[in-house]
Amino acid sequence: MTPQEQAWREQRTAVIRKYEETEKRTDFIDDDEIRRILESRAHPDRPQIEEVLAKARELKGLTPEEAAVLINCRDPELVQEVFATARWIKEEVYGNRIVLFAPLYLSSPCVNNCAYCGFRHTNDAVTKRTLSLEELEQEVRILISKGHKRLIVVYGEHPESDIDYMCRTIEKIYSIKKGRGEIRRVNVNAPPLTVEEYRRVKDVGIGTYQVFQETYHHATYRKMHPANTPKGSYRWRLFAQHRAQEAGIDDVAIGALFGLYDWRFEVLGLIIHARDLEREFGVGPHTISFPRLEPALNTPLTTNSPYLVSDEDFKKVIAVLRCAVPYTGMILTCRERPEFRREAIRLGISQVDAGSRIAVGGYAEMEREHIPDRQQFQLGDTRSLDEFIYELCQDGYIPSFCTSCYRAARTGCHFMSFAKKGLVKNFCIPNAALTFKEYLLDYASPQTRALGEEVIGHYLEWFNQKMPKRTPQLHKLLQQVEAGERDVKF
């Protein structure tokens, strides 16, 4: 570690220690209580499971105790009912649309030394780099040329990628245009910030701020994150979204890295986290993510952890979270294999990435599916955006590049007021059709365009049945897109 890195890490750690001394909130994750809940519902019977599923269909969410009933459901027939309920909830809230985005890794140097991360400070097998503004522009232009409209930008915790760099790069992304294309919303995956720093990223117009707790189990957290690093503070990370809300960022995102500890515990941790945000701020997480450990260069824990999650258990993770937190967006990433993604999306997923590259500077080398010495982990799905969209259309979904909620101030409590009543799909479906139409006209292959037009026609019929008085407006907006206008919103 260089003297500059050492000094910056010590300065950052001092900020975190001062925060820990003044934070008055109580740690809402009680390990013993979570274990008690799981053990007390270890053997649910059919009536208990059916009662919980009936409540889930009311779209009011589940308590940790109720979620534990579904977690511990082992009867294959009833497990299928859990899956069917999750699928119904997602369609009832969001409709049959799938939002698309791309990750953009801007920096990999990091002062942390997390046991599971390919970018950890002591992993010399991985080449670390930070994009210049010129390199960033090249990456963004490539993403725009593929049809992307929304990104999640990913930063390491390092002096090269501090709050100043974050703000400069986000502003730069918004400034880049290519033909009719542009990035309309930048979401952020980055280390926790102070309230003042959150205000700065809010001012540059971010969408959602995402921080993963990684694991909610205290002892495992300590084991994975050395105490002399910024990430060593459990409470600093646990209340990251609370501080963001204080700063006025009302769309925050949570997640856990599945495979570090017992998946059942992590599911309840996510639910409890969502409930605490809602208790204090009246709004839960905008999205929940649940990535699984994937192989990373010179990182043995990613393949030998005793807590690796099977496909069958992972499907339960998705379904139980959808039942327990019905209003939230749920993200399934390109970590997963194509055939499994296709299966898992049906269980309640509402957002996915596609056409992704996760090496820093990886989009400039799109033909290389894997660059192990520059990646944080290995991707499972490296298909192009167009290939993935074609499969979505085959399965009856309507792909969406919509960003209108962010830009029409339908965020935070305003957004949740629609989502919790199952009304947000009345915005999601028409805006999906409009943004998908743009993709078909500007970027799609002939094969995808032909099938995509059929999909839009199908959803126009759906919308006409649901909202016949507003259907002419949607037809008019689609005609404007056909005529060359872009970024029209319903």
Secondary structure as UniProt FT lines:
FT   HELIX           3..22
FT   HELIX           31..40
FT   HELIX           46..56
FT   TURN            57..59
FT   HELIX           64..71
FT   HELIX           76..94
FT   STRAND          97..105
FT   TURN            115..116
FT   TURN            118..119
FT   TURN            121..122
FT   TURN            124..125
FT   HELIX           133..146
FT   STRAND          150..154
FT   HELIX           159..161
FT   HELIX           163..175
FT   STRAND          177..178
FT   TURN            179..180
FT   STRAND          181..182
FT   STRAND          185..189
FT   HELIX           195..203
FT   TURN            204..205
FT   STRAND          209..210
FT   HELIX           218..224
FT   TURN            227..228
FT   HELIX           230..232
FT   HELIX           234..238
FT   HELIX           240..246
FT   TURN            247..248
FT   STRAND          252..256
FT   HELIX           263..281
FT   STRAND          287..289
FT   TURN            297..298
FT   HELIX           301..304
FT   TURN            306..307
FT   HELIX           311..324
FT   TURN            326..327
FT   STRAND          329..332
FT   TURN            334..335
FT   HELIX           338..345
FT   TURN            346..348
FT   STRAND          351..353
FT   TURN            360..361
FT   HELIX           362..365
FT   TURN            366..367
FT   HELIX           372..374
FT   HELIX           385..394
FT   TURN            395..396
FT   STRAND          398..400
FT   HELIX           404..407
FT   TURN            408..409
FT   HELIX           412..419
FT   TURN            420..422
FT   HELIX           425..442
FT   HELIX           446..466
FT   TURN            468..470
FT   HELIX           471..482
FT   TURN            483..484
//
